[in-house]
Amino acid sequence: MSKKHPSQSHVIGIDIGGTGIKGGIVNLDKGKLVGERFRIDTPQPSRPEAVATVVGQIVAELMTRDGAPDADAPVGVTFPAIIAHGVARSAANVDKSWVNTDVDALLTSELGRDVQVMNDADAAGLAEARYGAGKGVKGTVLVITLGTGIGSAFIFNGKLVPNAELGHLELDGVDAETKASASARERDGLSWEEYTGRLQRYFSHLEFLFSPELFIVGGGISKRSEDYLPQLKLQTPIIPALLQNNAGIVGGALQAAVHFKAVK
Ligand code: BGC
C-alpha cells in the first residue's frame, strides 16, 4: 500500500519472537516507549494465522491507550527471519510454514491498516543507530542480538544494509547460532566463562571478516553483559545495546514511519 500518513511522532511497533510477541507505542522524537509494553506468548505452533491473530490483539490493546496513534496510522512489525519485500524467506526459529508467506499482506489484512515488516535484528540495529549505542558512529557497526538465535544488523554510516544473516555464518562446521546464541548457553548448561569462550570465537571471526568500528550486543542477555563482554579480547570496541529489549519495537516503528513518510 502506498497511502501517505500525516506527520506524527507516535507509532506502534510490534516485535514477533519465537516465544513472545511484544508491542508498544513508540515516541519517535525520543526513541522511547510511551507507557508499558504489552506482551502475549507466541502461539505454539507459531503458524501465520495464529500469530496474526495475536498481533491483532496487541494492536487493539495499544489503541485503547492514551497517546495511541490515529486509527489508520501505519504499524511497524519485526519478524525473526529474512524479509524481502514483505515476504519471509527463512524460518530458523519459527514454524516452517512461514517460508514464502507474505507477512506484510497477511498483517495488513489482519489489522486493516498499513504495515511495514522487517527482520527483527535489523530493527534493533536501526534503533541503536538512530537513538542508542551506535548514534553518530561512522563506518561499519555490527549489531548482534543474542537470543533464541543470533540476529545481526549491518549498519554503515548510520544506514542499514538489510538481511545480513550473520548468525548463520558457518563456524567449525555448524551455524554459529547453534553454539553462541543465548539459548545455546542455556541448552548446554554453560558457565559464563565457557560461554565467553564461544563468543570469543564468534566475535573474532566477525572482526576478521568485517573490521567494524564497533560491535553492539543486544538481546535479552545484554542485561548481563558485565558477565561476558569485558572478558572478550578484541581490537574492536564491544558494548551493550542501550535500548535492550525494546530496540526491535522502536526500530520497527521507526522503519514504518519512514517508509510511509510519517517522519523524515
Ligand atoms: C534468523 C534471523 C533472526 C535471528 C534473531 C536467526 O535464526 O535467521 O533472521 O534475525 O535468528 O531472531
Boltz pocket constraint, residues with backbone or C-beta under 6 A from the ligand:
constraints:
  - pocket:
      binder: B
      contacts: [[A, 79], [A, 80], [A, 81], [A, 82], [A, 90], [A, 92], [A, 93], [A, 119], [A, 120], [A, 121], [A, 122], [A, 145], [A, 147], [A, 148], [A, 149], [A, 150], [A, 151], [A, 152], [A, 165], [A, 167], [A, 168], [A, 177]]
      max_distance: 6.0
